[in-house]
Amino acid sequence: MAEDKIIEAKNVSKWYGTFRVLTDINLTVRKGERIVICGPSGSGKSTLIRCFNRLEAHQEGEIIVNGIRLHGKMRNVAEVRRNVGMVFQNFNLFPHMTVLMNCMVGPMWIRGVPEATARNTALRLLERVRIPEQANKYPAQLSGGQQQRVAIARSLCMEPAVMLFDEPTSSLDPEMVAEVLETMTGLARDGMTMVCVTHEMGFARAVADRVIFMDSGRIVEEGKPHDFFTNPQHERTKLFLSQILSH
């Protein structure tokens, strides 16, 4: 049904100068779906999801996010970003604010939420990502894994329709990866709509409804995790999986 489409990308292409980074991308993400996008470095994965919240502008095709069409010099970028949570490789927390204030500031400034309501929501979501005891600390006092969980809680405080994750574990030490993936798995279990760029194939197997493989700015293959991992159809997908799963 059309009303359950959170993201629609139709024939989307993008250039950096003369370099074409995305070519004829077609993708629909429905409410409650968990999509994992994988592929080699430079394949366009991160650029694609950055187009979904207008951190990058596409030049051709159509992107509709939660009913809002992204185009040209948009005046409703803020409205789009209110509906789209984004978690980056680097945590992008405000270093001069406590964890609690990092989570409160967006709802208060952007949504006009009263301070007491923002505080209660932030405390509840810090509990949800299992770091309520860190509320009054500053980001520099936390481990990388804890900072990334704060970043997730901060995005959730905006009550987004969809969460985008751009390689959220790539800058973490190995022992911290599991705690972030566990948090993301909990969100998936709760029914959050998610689009995640990651090389964590175990997470993709366990959580994704669909896995999408990109190469050279194109979607090469997509399928349910079992089919994608056990019976990939394209040689480029087979090569990628053989390389990444052997490590």
PyRosetta script that sets phi, psi and omega in degrees:
from pyrosetta import init, pose_from_sequence

init()
pose = pose_from_sequence("MAEDKIIEAKNVSKWYGTFRVLTDINLTVRKGERIVICGPSGSGKSTLIRCFNRLEAHQEGEIIVNGIRLHGKMRNVAEVRRNVGMVFQNFNLFPHMTVLMNCMVGPMWIRGVPEATARNTALRLLERVRIPEQANKYPAQLSGGQQQRVAIARSLCMEPAVMLFDEPTSSLDPEMVAEVLETMTGLARDGMTMVCVTHEMGFARAVADRVIFMDSGRIVEEGKPHDFFTNPQHERTKLFLSQILSH")
pose.set_psi(1, 142.7)
pose.set_omega(1, -175.1)
pose.set_phi(2, -61.8)
pose.set_psi(2, -35.8)
pose.set_omega(2, -173.5)
pose.set_phi(3, -71.6)
pose.set_psi(3, -13.3)
pose.set_omega(3, 179.0)
pose.set_phi(4, -95.8)
pose.set_psi(4, 8.0)
pose.set_omega(4, 176.9)
pose.set_phi(5, -82.8)
pose.set_psi(5, 118.9)
pose.set_omega(5, 178.2)
pose.set_phi(6, -89.7)
pose.set_psi(6, -41.5)
pose.set_omega(6, 177.2)
pose.set_phi(7, -130.9)
pose.set_psi(7, 133.3)
pose.set_omega(7, 171.0)
pose.set_phi(8, -127.9)
pose.set_psi(8, 123.8)
pose.set_omega(8, 172.6)
pose.set_phi(9, -117.6)
pose.set_psi(9, 124.6)
pose.set_omega(9, -177.0)
pose.set_phi(10, -124.6)
pose.set_psi(10, 114.3)
pose.set_omega(10, 176.2)
pose.set_phi(11, 50.6)
pose.set_psi(11, 45.8)
pose.set_omega(11, -175.4)
pose.set_phi(12, -83.0)
pose.set_psi(12, 129.2)
pose.set_omega(12, 175.3)
pose.set_phi(13, -132.0)
pose.set_psi(13, 151.1)
pose.set_omega(13, -179.6)
pose.set_phi(14, -147.4)
pose.set_psi(14, 143.7)
pose.set_omega(14, 176.8)
pose.set_phi(15, -121.2)
pose.set_psi(15, 149.9)
pose.set_omega(15, 160.2)
pose.set_phi(16, -110.1)
pose.set_psi(16, 101.9)
pose.set_omega(16, -173.7)
pose.set_phi(17, 64.2)
pose.set_psi(17, -119.6)
pose.set_omega(17, 178.6)
pose.set_phi(18, -96.2)
pose.set_psi(18, -4.2)
pose.set_omega(18, -178.0)
pose.set_phi(19, -88.0)
pose.set_psi(19, 123.4)
pose.set_omega(19, -178.7)
pose.set_phi(20, -89.3)
pose.set_psi(20, 111.8)
pose.set_omega(20, -173.7)
pose.set_phi(21, -95.7)
pose.set_psi(21, -25.1)
pose.set_omega(21, 174.3)
pose.set_phi(22, -132.5)
pose.set_psi(22, 138.3)
pose.set_omega(22, -177.3)
pose.set_phi(23, -132.6)
pose.set_psi(23, 113.7)
pose.set_omega(23, 171.2)
pose.set_phi(24, 48.8)
pose.set_psi(24, 55.4)
pose.set_omega(24, 179.5)
pose.set_phi(25, -81.9)
pose.set_psi(25, 127.4)
pose.set_omega(25, 173.7)
pose.set_phi(26, -124.2)
pose.set_psi(26, 120.8)
pose.set_omega(26, -176.4)
pose.set_phi(27, -155.9)
pose.set_psi(27, 134.6)
pose.set_omega(27, 173.9)
pose.set_phi(28, -122.6)
pose.set_psi(28, 130.9)
pose.set_omega(28, 176.2)
pose.set_phi(29, -116.0)
pose.set_psi(29, 121.6)
pose.set_omega(29, -177.6)
pose.set_phi(30, -98.7)
pose.set_psi(30, 159.3)
pose.set_omega(30, -178.6)
pose.set_phi(31, -54.6)
pose.set_psi(31, 129.1)
pose.set_omega(31, 178.6)
pose.set_phi(32, 86.1)
pose.set_psi(32, -6.2)
pose.set_omega(32, 179.4)
pose.set_phi(33, -76.6)
pose.set_psi(33, 148.1)
pose.set_omega(33, 172.9)
pose.set_phi(34, -118.3)
pose.set_psi(34, 114.9)
pose.set_omega(34, -177.5)
pose.set_phi(35, -111.7)
pose.set_psi(35, 130.5)
pose.set_omega(35, 172.2)
pose.set_phi(36, -110.4)
pose.set_psi(36, 128.5)
pose.set_omega(36, 176.6)
pose.set_phi(37, -109.5)
pose.set_psi(37, 125.9)
pose.set_omega(37, 179.3)
pose.set_phi(38, -129.9)
pose.set_psi(38, 170.8)
pose.set_omega(38, -179.5)
pose.set_phi(39, 152.8)
pose.set_psi(39, 168.2)
pose.set_omega(39, -179.0)
pose.set_phi(40, -68.2)
pose.set_psi(40, 163.9)
pose.set_omega(40, 175.4)
pose.set_phi(41, -57.8)
pose.set_psi(41, 139.1)
pose.set_omega(41, 179.7)
pose.set_phi(42, 82.1)
pose.set_psi(42, 10.4)
pose.set_omega(42, -177.5)
pose.set_phi(43, -84.8)
pose.set_psi(43, -8.5)
pose.set_omega(43, 178.0)
pose.set_phi(44, 101.4)
pose.set_psi(44, 3.7)
pose.set_omega(44, -175.7)
pose.set_phi(45, -59.4)
pose.set_psi(45, -54.9)
pose.set_omega(45, -176.8)
pose.set_phi(46, -66.8)
pose.set_psi(46, -38.0)
pose.set_omega(46, 177.9)
pose.set_phi(47, -59.9)
pose.set_psi(47, -41.1)
pose.set_omega(47, -179.0)
pose.set_phi(48, -61.3)
pose.set_psi(48, -50.4)
pose.set_omega(48, -176.2)
pose.set_phi(49, -72.0)
pose.set_psi(49, -25.5)
pose.set_omega(49, 175.1)
pose.set_phi(50, -69.5)
pose.set_psi(50, -24.6)
pose.set_omega(50, 173.5)
pose.set_phi(51, -69.8)
pose.set_psi(51, -26.4)
pose.set_omega(51, -176.5)
pose.set_phi(52, -71.0)
pose.set_psi(52, -21.3)
pose.set_omega(52, 174.9)
pose.set_phi(53, -120.8)
pose.set_psi(53, 19.2)
pose.set_omega(53, 171.0)
pose.set_phi(54, 68.3)
pose.set_psi(54, 21.9)
pose.set_omega(54, 167.3)
pose.set_phi(55, -70.6)
pose.set_psi(55, -25.4)
pose.set_omega(55, 171.8)
pose.set_phi(56, -126.0)
pose.set_psi(56, 147.1)
pose.set_omega(56, 177.2)
pose.set_phi(57, -103.7)
pose.set_psi(57, 135.9)
pose.set_omega(57, 175.8)
pose.set_phi(58, -92.1)
pose.set_psi(58, 156.1)
pose.set_omega(58, -177.1)
pose.set_phi(59, -101.5)
pose.set_psi(59, -26.4)
pose.set_omega(59, -179.4)
pose.set_phi(60, -134.9)
pose.set_psi(60, 154.4)
pose.set_omega(60, 177.9)
pose.set_phi(61, 88.8)
pose.set_psi(61, -166.8)
pose.set_omega(61, -171.6)
pose.set_phi(62, -137.4)
pose.set_psi(62, 134.8)
pose.set_omega(62, 173.1)
pose.set_phi(63, -126.4)
pose.set_psi(63, 128.0)
pose.set_omega(63, 177.0)
pose.set_phi(64, -122.6)
pose.set_psi(64, 124.3)
pose.set_omega(64, -178.7)
pose.set_phi(65, -120.5)
pose.set_psi(65, 114.7)
pose.set_omega(65, 179.2)
pose.set_phi(66, 51.3)
pose.set_psi(66, 41.3)
pose.set_omega(66, 176.6)
pose.set_phi(67, 87.9)
pose.set_psi(67, -3.8)
pose.set_omega(67, -178.7)
pose.set_phi(68, -104.5)
pose.set_psi(68, 125.6)
pose.set_omega(68, -179.7)
pose.set_phi(69, -84.2)
pose.set_psi(69, 127.0)
pose.set_omega(69, 179.2)
pose.set_phi(70, -90.9)
pose.set_psi(70, 124.5)
pose.set_omega(70, -177.2)
pose.set_phi(71, -162.8)
pose.set_psi(71, 152.6)
pose.set_omega(71, 169.2)
pose.set_phi(72, 44.8)
pose.set_psi(72, -143.1)
pose.set_omega(72, 178.1)
pose.set_phi(73, -89.8)
pose.set_psi(73, 81.5)
pose.set_omega(73, -173.2)
pose.set_phi(74, -65.3)
pose.set_psi(74, 140.6)
pose.set_omega(74, 173.3)
pose.set_phi(75, -97.5)
pose.set_psi(75, -7.6)
pose.set_omega(75, -176.0)
pose.set_phi(76, -112.4)
pose.set_psi(76, 29.2)
pose.set_omega(76, 178.5)
pose.set_phi(77, -58.6)
pose.set_psi(77, -42.3)
pose.set_omega(77, -179.0)
pose.set_phi(78, -60.6)
pose.set_psi(78, -38.0)
pose.set_omega(78, 179.2)
pose.set_phi(79, -64.9)
pose.set_psi(79, -41.2)
pose.set_omega(79, 178.0)
pose.set_phi(80, -61.7)
pose.set_psi(80, -46.7)
pose.set_omega(80, -174.6)
pose.set_phi(81, -70.7)
pose.set_psi(81, -22.3)
pose.set_omega(81, 173.5)
pose.set_phi(82, -65.6)
pose.set_psi(82, -26.9)
pose.set_omega(82, -177.3)
pose.set_phi(83, -96.0)
pose.set_psi(83, -6.3)
pose.set_omega(83, -174.0)
pose.set_phi(84, -125.9)
pose.set_psi(84, 114.3)
pose.set_omega(84, 173.7)
pose.set_phi(85, -85.5)
pose.set_psi(85, 143.7)
pose.set_omega(85, -177.7)
pose.set_phi(86, -134.4)
pose.set_psi(86, 128.4)
pose.set_omega(86, 176.0)
pose.set_phi(87, -118.9)
pose.set_psi(87, 123.0)
pose.set_omega(87, -172.3)
pose.set_phi(88, -98.6)
pose.set_psi(88, 172.7)
pose.set_omega(88, 174.3)
pose.set_phi(89, -60.7)
pose.set_psi(89, -46.3)
pose.set_omega(89, 175.9)
pose.set_phi(90, -99.5)
pose.set_psi(90, 146.4)
pose.set_omega(90, -158.4)
pose.set_phi(91, -75.0)
pose.set_psi(91, -25.0)
pose.set_omega(91, 175.4)
pose.set_phi(92, 56.3)
pose.set_psi(92, 34.5)
pose.set_omega(92, 175.4)
pose.set_phi(93, -82.6)
pose.set_psi(93, 154.1)
pose.set_omega(93, 175.6)
pose.set_phi(94, -76.9)
pose.set_psi(94, 114.3)
pose.set_omega(94, -172.9)
pose.set_phi(95, -68.4)
pose.set_psi(95, -24.3)
pose.set_omega(95, -176.3)
pose.set_phi(96, -89.4)
pose.set_psi(96, 1.1)
pose.set_omega(96, 179.4)
pose.set_phi(97, -113.1)
pose.set_psi(97, 148.3)
pose.set_omega(97, 173.8)
pose.set_phi(98, -65.7)
pose.set_psi(98, 165.7)
pose.set_omega(98, 175.2)
pose.set_phi(99, -54.4)
pose.set_psi(99, -45.4)
pose.set_omega(99, -178.6)
pose.set_phi(100, -61.1)
pose.set_psi(100, -45.5)
pose.set_omega(100, -179.3)
pose.set_phi(101, -68.2)
pose.set_psi(101, -34.5)
pose.set_omega(101, 174.5)
pose.set_phi(102, -56.1)
pose.set_psi(102, -36.2)
pose.set_omega(102, -178.6)
pose.set_phi(103, -82.4)
pose.set_psi(103, -27.2)
pose.set_omega(103, -176.1)
pose.set_phi(104, -84.8)
pose.set_psi(104, -28.5)
pose.set_omega(104, -166.1)
pose.set_phi(105, -66.0)
pose.set_psi(105, -39.4)
pose.set_omega(105, -179.9)
pose.set_phi(106, -61.8)
pose.set_psi(106, -54.8)
pose.set_omega(106, 178.5)
pose.set_phi(107, -58.4)
pose.set_psi(107, -36.4)
pose.set_omega(107, -178.5)
pose.set_phi(108, -71.4)
pose.set_psi(108, -46.2)
pose.set_omega(108, -174.9)
pose.set_phi(109, -79.2)
pose.set_psi(109, -39.8)
pose.set_omega(109, -171.6)
pose.set_phi(110, -93.9)
pose.set_psi(110, -40.3)
pose.set_omega(110, -178.1)
pose.set_phi(111, -98.0)
pose.set_psi(111, -9.7)
pose.set_omega(111, -179.5)
pose.set_phi(112, 71.3)
pose.set_psi(112, 26.9)
pose.set_omega(112, -179.6)
pose.set_phi(113, -73.7)
pose.set_psi(113, 135.9)
pose.set_omega(113, 177.3)
pose.set_phi(114, -59.3)
pose.set_psi(114, 149.8)
pose.set_omega(114, -174.9)
pose.set_phi(115, -56.9)
pose.set_psi(115, -43.9)
pose.set_omega(115, -177.8)
pose.set_phi(116, -63.5)
pose.set_psi(116, -40.4)
pose.set_omega(116, 178.6)
pose.set_phi(117, -66.2)
pose.set_psi(117, -43.1)
pose.set_omega(117, 179.2)
pose.set_phi(118, -62.0)
pose.set_psi(118, -39.7)
pose.set_omega(118, 179.3)
pose.set_phi(119, -64.1)
pose.set_psi(119, -46.3)
pose.set_omega(119, -179.6)
pose.set_phi(120, -62.5)
pose.set_psi(120, -41.3)
pose.set_omega(120, 178.8)
pose.set_phi(121, -65.0)
pose.set_psi(121, -43.9)
pose.set_omega(121, -179.4)
pose.set_phi(122, -61.9)
pose.set_psi(122, -44.1)
pose.set_omega(122, 179.8)
pose.set_phi(123, -64.2)
pose.set_psi(123, -39.3)
pose.set_omega(123, 178.9)
pose.set_phi(124, -64.2)
pose.set_psi(124, -40.3)
pose.set_omega(124, -176.9)
pose.set_phi(125, -79.0)
pose.set_psi(125, -28.9)
pose.set_omega(125, 171.5)
pose.set_phi(126, -65.6)
pose.set_psi(126, -34.9)
pose.set_omega(126, 173.3)
pose.set_phi(127, -64.3)
pose.set_psi(127, -40.8)
pose.set_omega(127, -178.3)
pose.set_phi(128, -62.9)
pose.set_psi(128, -36.0)
pose.set_omega(128, 178.5)
pose.set_phi(129, -93.7)
pose.set_psi(129, 9.7)
pose.set_omega(129, 169.2)
pose.set_phi(130, 66.4)
pose.set_psi(130, 38.8)
pose.set_omega(130, 171.8)
pose.set_phi(131, -138.4)
pose.set_psi(131, 43.6)
pose.set_omega(131, -178.4)
pose.set_phi(132, -63.1)
pose.set_psi(132, -27.3)
pose.set_omega(132, -177.5)
pose.set_phi(133, -71.2)
pose.set_psi(133, -10.2)
pose.set_omega(133, -179.3)
pose.set_phi(134, -93.8)
pose.set_psi(134, 4.3)
pose.set_omega(134, -169.1)
pose.set_phi(135, -55.6)
pose.set_psi(135, -37.6)
pose.set_omega(135, -174.1)
pose.set_phi(136, -100.0)
pose.set_psi(136, 10.0)
pose.set_omega(136, 175.3)
pose.set_phi(137, -89.7)
pose.set_psi(137, 168.3)
pose.set_omega(137, 175.7)
pose.set_phi(138, -101.7)
pose.set_psi(138, 154.0)
pose.set_omega(138, -175.7)
pose.set_phi(139, -50.1)
pose.set_psi(139, -39.7)
pose.set_omega(139, -177.0)
pose.set_phi(140, -64.2)
pose.set_psi(140, -16.6)
pose.set_omega(140, 179.9)
pose.set_phi(141, -88.2)
pose.set_psi(141, -2.2)
pose.set_omega(141, -175.4)
pose.set_phi(142, -106.8)
pose.set_psi(142, 156.3)
pose.set_omega(142, 171.4)
pose.set_phi(143, -71.8)
pose.set_psi(143, 166.3)
pose.set_omega(143, 177.6)
pose.set_phi(144, -59.1)
pose.set_psi(144, -41.6)
pose.set_omega(144, 179.7)
pose.set_phi(145, -64.2)
pose.set_psi(145, -39.7)
pose.set_omega(145, 177.6)
pose.set_phi(146, -66.9)
pose.set_psi(146, -40.6)
pose.set_omega(146, 178.4)
pose.set_phi(147, -62.1)
pose.set_psi(147, -38.9)
pose.set_omega(147, 179.9)
pose.set_phi(148, -68.5)
pose.set_psi(148, -34.3)
pose.set_omega(148, 176.9)
pose.set_phi(149, -69.4)
pose.set_psi(149, -33.7)
pose.set_omega(149, 172.2)
pose.set_phi(150, -62.7)
pose.set_psi(150, -42.7)
pose.set_omega(150, 179.0)
pose.set_phi(151, -60.2)
pose.set_psi(151, -38.1)
pose.set_omega(151, 177.5)
pose.set_phi(152, -66.7)
pose.set_psi(152, -46.7)
pose.set_omega(152, 179.1)
pose.set_phi(153, -60.9)
pose.set_psi(153, -40.3)
pose.set_omega(153, 179.4)
pose.set_phi(154, -60.0)
pose.set_psi(154, -43.3)
pose.set_omega(154, 178.2)
pose.set_phi(155, -64.8)
pose.set_psi(155, -40.8)
pose.set_omega(155, -179.0)
pose.set_phi(156, -65.0)
pose.set_psi(156, -29.2)
pose.set_omega(156, 179.6)
pose.set_phi(157, -61.3)
pose.set_psi(157, -21.8)
pose.set_omega(157, 178.8)
pose.set_phi(158, -85.1)
pose.set_psi(158, 1.2)
pose.set_omega(158, 179.4)
pose.set_phi(159, 52.0)
pose.set_psi(159, 56.0)
pose.set_omega(159, -175.8)
pose.set_phi(160, -73.0)
pose.set_psi(160, 156.0)
pose.set_omega(160, 174.3)
pose.set_phi(161, -77.9)
pose.set_psi(161, -25.6)
pose.set_omega(161, -178.7)
pose.set_phi(162, -148.4)
pose.set_psi(162, 145.9)
pose.set_omega(162, 175.4)
pose.set_phi(163, -110.7)
pose.set_psi(163, 129.5)
pose.set_omega(163, 175.5)
pose.set_phi(164, -107.1)
pose.set_psi(164, 132.9)
pose.set_omega(164, 178.8)
pose.set_phi(165, -121.9)
pose.set_psi(165, 121.5)
pose.set_omega(165, -179.2)
pose.set_phi(166, -106.2)
pose.set_psi(166, 91.3)
pose.set_omega(166, -179.2)
pose.set_phi(167, 45.7)
pose.set_psi(167, 60.9)
pose.set_omega(167, -171.1)
pose.set_phi(168, -68.9)
pose.set_psi(168, -14.2)
pose.set_omega(168, -179.1)
pose.set_phi(169, -108.7)
pose.set_psi(169, 0.9)
pose.set_omega(169, -169.9)
pose.set_phi(170, -69.9)
pose.set_psi(170, -23.9)
pose.set_omega(170, -179.1)
pose.set_phi(171, -100.3)
pose.set_psi(171, 8.8)
pose.set_omega(171, -176.9)
pose.set_phi(172, -95.4)
pose.set_psi(172, 150.2)
pose.set_omega(172, 169.2)
pose.set_phi(173, -65.1)
pose.set_psi(173, 149.4)
pose.set_omega(173, -174.7)
pose.set_phi(174, -52.4)
pose.set_psi(174, -38.1)
pose.set_omega(174, -176.6)
pose.set_phi(175, -71.4)
pose.set_psi(175, -14.4)
pose.set_omega(175, 179.7)
pose.set_phi(176, -94.7)
pose.set_psi(176, -12.6)
pose.set_omega(176, -176.5)
pose.set_phi(177, -63.0)
pose.set_psi(177, -43.1)
pose.set_omega(177, -173.8)
pose.set_phi(178, -60.7)
pose.set_psi(178, -39.7)
pose.set_omega(178, -176.1)
pose.set_phi(179, -67.7)
pose.set_psi(179, -34.0)
pose.set_omega(179, 178.2)
pose.set_phi(180, -73.0)
pose.set_psi(180, -43.6)
pose.set_omega(180, 178.8)
pose.set_phi(181, -63.3)
pose.set_psi(181, -35.5)
pose.set_omega(181, 178.0)
pose.set_phi(182, -64.6)
pose.set_psi(182, -39.7)
pose.set_omega(182, 176.6)
pose.set_phi(183, -63.1)
pose.set_psi(183, -44.3)
pose.set_omega(183, 179.5)
pose.set_phi(184, -65.4)
pose.set_psi(184, -37.7)
pose.set_omega(184, 178.1)
pose.set_phi(185, -63.0)
pose.set_psi(185, -38.7)
pose.set_omega(185, 176.5)
pose.set_phi(186, -62.3)
pose.set_psi(186, -40.4)
pose.set_omega(186, 176.7)
pose.set_phi(187, -62.1)
pose.set_psi(187, -43.4)
pose.set_omega(187, 179.1)
pose.set_phi(188, -61.8)
pose.set_psi(188, -41.5)
pose.set_omega(188, -179.8)
pose.set_phi(189, -63.2)
pose.set_psi(189, -31.9)
pose.set_omega(189, -179.9)
pose.set_phi(190, -81.5)
pose.set_psi(190, -2.4)
pose.set_omega(190, 175.0)
pose.set_phi(191, 94.9)
pose.set_psi(191, 12.0)
pose.set_omega(191, 178.4)
pose.set_phi(192, -65.8)
pose.set_psi(192, 134.2)
pose.set_omega(192, 172.1)
pose.set_phi(193, -72.0)
pose.set_psi(193, 126.9)
pose.set_omega(193, -172.5)
pose.set_phi(194, -138.5)
pose.set_psi(194, 138.6)
pose.set_omega(194, 168.8)
pose.set_phi(195, -124.5)
pose.set_psi(195, 118.7)
pose.set_omega(195, -171.0)
pose.set_phi(196, -127.0)
pose.set_psi(196, 121.0)
pose.set_omega(196, 170.4)
pose.set_phi(197, -89.1)
pose.set_psi(197, 119.1)
pose.set_omega(197, -176.4)
pose.set_phi(198, -160.3)
pose.set_psi(198, 156.9)
pose.set_omega(198, 170.4)
pose.set_phi(199, -101.6)
pose.set_psi(199, 6.0)
pose.set_omega(199, -178.9)
pose.set_phi(200, -81.6)
pose.set_psi(200, 90.2)
pose.set_omega(200, -172.9)
pose.set_phi(201, -72.1)
pose.set_psi(201, -26.2)
pose.set_omega(201, 174.9)
pose.set_phi(202, -64.6)
pose.set_psi(202, -40.5)
pose.set_omega(202, 175.6)
pose.set_phi(203, -62.8)
pose.set_psi(203, -43.1)
pose.set_omega(203, 179.3)
pose.set_phi(204, -60.4)
pose.set_psi(204, -44.2)
pose.set_omega(204, 179.2)
pose.set_phi(205, -61.0)
pose.set_psi(205, -41.3)
pose.set_omega(205, -171.4)
pose.set_phi(206, -81.5)
pose.set_psi(206, -31.2)
pose.set_omega(206, -166.3)
pose.set_phi(207, -114.7)
pose.set_psi(207, -35.3)
pose.set_omega(207, -169.3)
pose.set_phi(208, -69.3)
pose.set_psi(208, 143.5)
pose.set_omega(208, 165.8)
pose.set_phi(209, -82.9)
pose.set_psi(209, -35.0)
pose.set_omega(209, 176.5)
pose.set_phi(210, -140.6)
pose.set_psi(210, 144.4)
pose.set_omega(210, 172.7)
pose.set_phi(211, -113.7)
pose.set_psi(211, 131.6)
pose.set_omega(211, -178.7)
pose.set_phi(212, -116.3)
pose.set_psi(212, 131.0)
pose.set_omega(212, 177.8)
pose.set_phi(213, -109.3)
pose.set_psi(213, 125.8)
pose.set_omega(213, 178.6)
pose.set_phi(214, -114.1)
pose.set_psi(214, 147.1)
pose.set_omega(214, 173.6)
pose.set_phi(215, -151.4)
pose.set_psi(215, 135.6)
pose.set_omega(215, 178.2)
pose.set_phi(216, 51.2)
pose.set_psi(216, 40.5)
pose.set_omega(216, 174.4)
pose.set_phi(217, 79.7)
pose.set_psi(217, 9.5)
pose.set_omega(217, -179.2)
pose.set_phi(218, -125.5)
pose.set_psi(218, 152.4)
pose.set_omega(218, 168.4)
pose.set_phi(219, -81.1)
pose.set_psi(219, 114.6)
pose.set_omega(219, -176.9)
pose.set_phi(220, -89.1)
pose.set_psi(220, -38.8)
pose.set_omega(220, -175.3)
pose.set_phi(221, -157.2)
pose.set_psi(221, 148.1)
pose.set_omega(221, 171.9)
pose.set_phi(222, -149.0)
pose.set_psi(222, 151.8)
pose.set_omega(222, 180.0)
pose.set_phi(223, -178.4)
pose.set_psi(223, 174.8)
pose.set_omega(223, 174.6)
pose.set_phi(224, -66.9)
pose.set_psi(224, 149.8)
pose.set_omega(224, -173.3)
pose.set_phi(225, -52.6)
pose.set_psi(225, -43.9)
pose.set_omega(225, -178.3)
pose.set_phi(226, -59.9)
pose.set_psi(226, -47.2)
pose.set_omega(226, -179.9)
pose.set_phi(227, -66.7)
pose.set_psi(227, -41.7)
pose.set_omega(227, -176.8)
pose.set_phi(228, -61.7)
pose.set_psi(228, -44.4)
pose.set_omega(228, -174.8)
pose.set_phi(229, -84.2)
pose.set_psi(229, -31.0)
pose.set_omega(229, -176.2)
pose.set_phi(230, -94.7)
pose.set_psi(230, -23.5)
pose.set_omega(230, -176.1)
pose.set_phi(231, -145.8)
pose.set_psi(231, 59.0)
pose.set_omega(231, 178.2)
pose.set_phi(232, -62.9)
pose.set_psi(232, 143.4)
pose.set_omega(232, -172.4)
pose.set_phi(233, -93.5)
pose.set_psi(233, -26.2)
pose.set_omega(233, -173.7)
pose.set_phi(234, -106.0)
pose.set_psi(234, 143.9)
pose.set_omega(234, -178.7)
pose.set_phi(235, -61.6)
pose.set_psi(235, -36.8)
pose.set_omega(235, -179.6)
pose.set_phi(236, -65.3)
pose.set_psi(236, -37.4)
pose.set_omega(236, 176.4)
pose.set_phi(237, -65.5)
pose.set_psi(237, -43.3)
pose.set_omega(237, -179.8)
pose.set_phi(238, -60.6)
pose.set_psi(238, -42.0)
pose.set_omega(238, -179.9)
pose.set_phi(239, -65.2)
pose.set_psi(239, -45.1)
pose.set_omega(239, 179.5)
pose.set_phi(240, -59.4)
pose.set_psi(240, -48.0)
pose.set_omega(240, -178.1)
pose.set_phi(241, -65.2)
pose.set_psi(241, -38.0)
pose.set_omega(241, 179.3)
pose.set_phi(242, -63.6)
pose.set_psi(242, -33.9)
pose.set_omega(242, -179.3)
pose.set_phi(243, -77.0)
pose.set_psi(243, -45.3)
pose.set_omega(243, -173.3)
pose.set_phi(244, -77.1)
pose.set_psi(244, -33.2)
pose.set_omega(244, -177.9)
pose.set_phi(245, -81.4)
pose.set_psi(245, -11.9)
pose.set_omega(245, 179.8)
pose.set_phi(246, -84.0)
pose.set_psi(246, -11.7)
pose.set_omega(246, -178.3)
pose.set_phi(247, -88.7)
pose.dump_pdb("model.pdb")
